[in-house]
Amino acid sequence: MKPHRLRMTHNLLLAYGMYKKMEVYRPHPAQDKEMAQFHAPDYVEFLQRLTPENSKEYLHQLQKFNLGPYTDCPVFDGLYEFCQLYTGGSIDGAMKLNHGMVDIAINWAGGLHHAKKSEASGFCYVNDIVLAILELLKYHARVLYIDIDIHHGDGVEEAFYTTDRVMTVSFHKFGDFFPGSGDLKDDGSGKGKKYSINFPLNDGIDDKSYMAVFKPVIQKVMDVYRPGAVVLQCGADSLTGDRLGCFNLTLKGHGECVKFVKSFGLPLLVLGGGGYNIRNVSRCWTYETSVLLDHPISNNIPYNDFFQYYGPDFKLHLTASDMHNLNPKEDLEKTKVSILESLRSIEHAPSVQMQQVPPDMYLLDDAAALEDARDPDIRETQRDVDKRIDKETEFYEDDNDNDKHEPEPPSRPSRHTKSVASTAASTSNVASDNEGKSS
């Protein structure tokens, strides 16, 4: 989960030249009031105060909130600022989708799906996914969350376990494996009954077996639930060769999930997640960016700042290992049929009453609002939608470089313009394919 993997992804995206089809945005640092839309205020306040130097003064709180040296959520310099940036990137992506400014938004720094309301968990401190979904729910009656990380998306499922406005679908390793949740029978509660879907898997699942269950389940979900927007968590620890994972997926299999979800043409927020082989993480998210852009890239990795990491073959794609697939076809079919039958029992897509749309973001005070209005890189509010600066040439060194002058505001893009956003380390990128193809 180290930010170094994000630097590697960012550099590889640049080396492949995909920035030429991308708009790049810097995320606003998410504020405490935004995080408190899901997380407990005392937990957010504690993250603000906590540093490696003063951590010994907060032993009781460390235990209460599951942080510290004896947990999987260590304390490090810049912890809160790190949470602000990856969370802000996901919220910004959701906001741009809401206003039709992009069709697809990517935040590879996001996707931290284990964080709970008052507890850090599994290297996740703030659940940017939940906060982004809450933003999407301001404009969409129903939001679908899909998780292809090897670990169960427990934090997101728990947050929306009792509502039918969010359907969560997680494909994950189940059994003696963190976080230990995600049984097939865990399907929601109350109004959210049957709106939490879990597909438990065993070690060694390969591309063919994964696609045999992923596509039918997601197709049925789309047909029955009819979401207005989709959030896709692309944890790369489900790839072959991961240090913590035990699946046998290649980039092509993992990327096929992304391609299939994209094919429905719905507003799509794509997020990162787990991944503990940093070479494969950067390979995966670079390849999936190309899938979202419909921009084929070479299997030969171009020279970049981290070129030596990809030796000895310096190839993009991975070869599956010879590990045994412990997912018999009969078991997968049985689980698939059970899920499809459960989905058939949902009579129709749930509806909601019309109400006034909440504001896009919380402004701390008038001074903060004024500062945001002066800096278009921080974040755009509804007031700025029709006054956006075209950042198509953000990375170009020529007379059209936005660093030199600001062009005239363009007309609002068509909803059929392909757009993608990507965040790496301290930047949030929104990409746009301006070739005029329809989504």
C-alpha positions, 0 to 999 in steps of 0.5 A: 500500500506504499505510495511508491506503487502510485509513482510507478503507475504514474510514470508508466502511464506517462511513458506510454503517452496516455497523458495525451488522451487525458485531462489531469486534475489535482484533488482537493484535500478532503476536509474533516467535515467531508470525512465525517459524512461517514466516519465518526468525528472523534475518529477523524479528529484523532487522525488529524492529531496523530503523528509518530512522535506523539503516538505513545501519548495515545495508547488507549485511542490507538487500541480503540481505533485499531492503529499502531505498531501491533496492527496492520495500520501503522502510524507514519509521517503525513498520515492525515494528509495522505488520507486527505489526498486519496479521499479527495480524489475519489470525491472529486471523481464522483462529483465530476461524474455527477455533473456530466463533466466526465463519463469515467473517472479513475483514482488509482490512489483510492479504493481503501475498502476496509476502513470502518466508521470508527476503525482503521483496518487492513492498511485502510484509514479513511474509506474513500469509496463510501464517501464517493458513493455518498456523493454519487447518491446525491444525483443517482437513485441507485449506485452499484459497487463492484469489488475485484480485490482478493479481499472482501470489501467489508467496509463498504458492504457494512456501510450500506448493508441495510439500504437498497440504494447501494448494491455491493458485489464482491468477488474474493478469497474466503475462508482462513483469510483476511478479513474473514467476512463475505460468506455467500449467505451474507446478503444484507439486512432489513431494507437492504436484504439481498442487495449485498452479494458475495461470491466466495472463491478459493485459491488459484482461480484463473482467468477463464474460471473468473470470467465464467462467474463474473460476467453472468453475475454482473450482467444479471445485476445490471438487468435487475438493479439498473444502477445510475452509476457504478464504482469499481474497485480494482485491487491488484492483489488478485493477480498472479504472483502477489505477495499476499494474494493467492489467485492466478489472474493475469492482466488480461483477465483482470482487465476484462472485468474492467472492460465488461463493466465499462461496456454498459456505458454508465457513469463509472468511478474506477479506484485502486485498492490492494496490491503487494507486488508493486511491479505488477500493480503498476502494470495492471493499472496502466493496462486498465487505464488503456482499456478505459481509454480504448487505447491499445499499448505495446507489451514492451514496457517503454523506458521510464524512471523505474524501468529496472523494476520490470526486468528481466523481460521488461514486458507488460503482461503477466503469465499465469503460474502453474498453481492448482485451481481449487475452484471446481467448475461444479462449485462455481456453478452452484454459487453462481446459480444461488446468486442468480436465483437471489437476484431474480427474487428482487422484483424491480429496481428500488425507487426513491422520492425526489428531494432537493439535491445536497451541495457538492461539498462542505466549505469551511468558511467564506474565505475557504470558498473564495480561495477555492474559486480562485484556484481551478486545480483545487475543485470545481463546484456547480458554479464552475461547471460552465467556466471550466478551463480546458486542460487537454494540453496539460502535459504539452510543452508548446504554445497551448500549454495551460501553464503559460496561459488559459484558453477560452472556456470550451462548451460543455462536453457531450455525455458521449465523450469518453472521459477517464480520470486517474489519480497518482500520489498527489495528483488526480487525473481526468482523462478524455478521449477526444476522438468523438467516438460514442461510449 
